[in-house]
């Protein structure tokens, strides 16, 4: 079974971010970058499937600048067999749809794949678009926000459990398919020292838009269908904290309820 | 046909889901500014009763695709129906309430129609200068706010739960238009086989007016019982910090913050949560925040409107008892 995992490199989730004064975006100067957490769940699941079958191949793909090589190497260190980097100045400014179009073209070229994993969303732009859009571009089914997946014994289909409001939806789709990973799917492994050493020798190929048969109008800003006009810091709530302390529990409870009822008027 | 803004109605078990009315509120306000009309799209059988409610809340038309194959949600069937409908009728925009179903459907529709999707918007305004919707949405898990526009028609937008007021009751009635679209089973891949409901009907976190949330300070899974009791009295949902979820005390569906849910209730009560940035980004826009912690210097105690310095194992049961007493 050939499994592909689409990964995105994003600022470390614990980082405090600064917005550029000109409003053009987040200041990435000096930031640490990591694989977006949801993509790691997808990668872990792909690796587990391959290990269980003791056969097949796991390929990681990513689009973005030079630094993305590091995220792909991390994926290789976790256990992926080879990596594909969509690296070219022409990809710059690609939105989720342009990214999905390019990834779909790369998956076609390097495939066919039986199963494709992506994160349910990237934690930077939070568009939650790429996985389903790849499936549409490839003309295959998808299932979103998967927290458990079970392959049929003959590998012709996969049954997925996804959290929906107030419950869980169960969906079965034929392979090939795209699944997007939700937290709870698994606990991603850490790369071992041996894995990190081996990752350096694994294959990492680069595809330009021309390699994928994509024209200039299909990638980057011209291939995008959304535009970001301005990025600003989130509105700061002005809070004057009222402290309730040095009271017995009952008295403190009474005081809080009084404030919530009479002052804040929220209960 | 003039400018028309669509809202895709989400329903389950014959009931309209409440966030649909928020999406309708957002669409109506944009339609008014644009001098256009609002229509609701209903997919599935037995949707007549939904049309009445949608009309009452301001939908001028209800486009109803009455087809057996749309009885249960499938990404394939719904994408096909909406794409065919949009190609035939050419709305300016299609607005959805953000939900698990919408996150499954809208990106696929965007790819099929080769148009822009703006998910999880908290603001929408009509820009008369170019006849497009100007929207705002949080990025980087709420650490920044982006002003965005979609290219392509129709623009696809989704509304973050609780960011928009429910469309007011106009007392109107909608023209119900039955739309005939040919859909067979082959279109309907990704069909939901079944919904597994949890034993207790829980208040959905993102849609809750009040959330009681617990963190590392709870010390263990059994201790969450005191939060469940408080939540029951308040009619609240119970949330948890990443630390509590990663420790296995609570399921991931309850996680508030980065790699969990972003919530904006009118009241958020944080119990034993110190307030790591990953948590703060998920709840900082709550209207009123209460923090309960032994440590007065915890970051969340400084962000809170009301900070209670107390042992939560004594304070929370006292609060529950006091609420019960005053509700009698």
Interface residues (C-beta under 8 A of the other chain):
Chain A: X11 X13 X14 X16 X17 X19 X26 X37 X38 X95 X96 X97 X100 X120 X123 X124 X125 X126 X127 X128 X129 X130 X131 X132 X133 X135 X136 X137 X141 X142 X143 X144 X145 X147 X159 X161 X162 X163 X164 X165 X166 X167 X168 X169 X170 X171 X172 X173 X174 X182 X183 X184 X224 X225 X226 X227 X228 X229 X230 X231 X232 X233 X234 X235 X237 X239 X240 X241 X242 X243 X244 X245 X246 X247 X249 X250 X252 X253 X254 X256 X257 X259 X260 X264 X266 X267
Chain B: X17 X73 X75 X76 X79 X99 X100 X101 X103 X104 X107 X108 X110 X111 X112 X114 X115 X116 X117 X118 X119 X120 X134 X137 X138 X139 X140 X141 X142 X143 X144 X145 X146 X147 X148 X149 X150 X151 X152 X189 X190 X191 X192 X193 X194 X195 X196 X197 X198 X201 X202 X204 X206 X207 X210 X234 X251 X252 X253 X255 X258 X259 X260 X266 X267 X276 X277 X278 X284 X285 X287 X288 X289 X290 X296 X301 X302 X303 X304 X305 X306 X307 X308 X309 X310 X311 X314 X315 X317 X318 X319 X321 X322 X323 X326
